[in-house]
């Protein structure tokens, strides 16, 4: 499978058979957003993005969990693993799915790499209006119920997300706790947040391990592309 890079004219642009994926780090969205594999995304973003785009974001999130620094993926393998076929070109299902990610600002091109969000933002009002009335009402109820009621609750939520991000990037519990304290979190709250992050990080690893077929498919996709030589 090949896909055009968007930066230059399609008639002269070299074609890609592999795709470089990197994390789109956005401190604001990463703090308040949702993992692409969360029930929030499945319930509320899926009707807006569509199933192919949602599944692509879920799969890319798993790759970035395993390799936060970025990964090269074989596009034909990835497209087939998602049920998007083998057809190439700018109008192929896989190319349209990637374009939809970019159109909805879930990903953006950075030269030859595609930067992908690791957390999806809460739905904006214009997106909420596209949902059925029942889902709009459910979203309003759940958003209100989940809103932190005190400053301590908001700090705890913020600290947990920061600690989990630190673990995702290879830090251990002690390092995450120390970093939170350097960011002016109270030691007791820093310890609590780091402990929660360790449990959540382990839970996500177990969740990934319970889907061996998807894991094997991911491994095949990655091994088809030779590692990049960096200078």
Secondary structure, DSSP 8 states (H G I E B T S, - for coil): --EE-SSS-TTT--EESEEEEEEE--HHHHHH-EETTSHHIIIIIHHHH-HHHHHHHHHHHHHHHH-TT-EEEEHHHHHHHTT--S--STTSHHHHHHHHHHHTTSEEEETTEEEEESEE----HHHHTTS-HHHHHHHHHHHHHHS--SHHHHHHHHHHHHHHHHHHTT--HHHHHHHHHHTT--HHHHHHHHHHHHHHHHHHHHHHHT-HHHHHHHHHHHHTS------
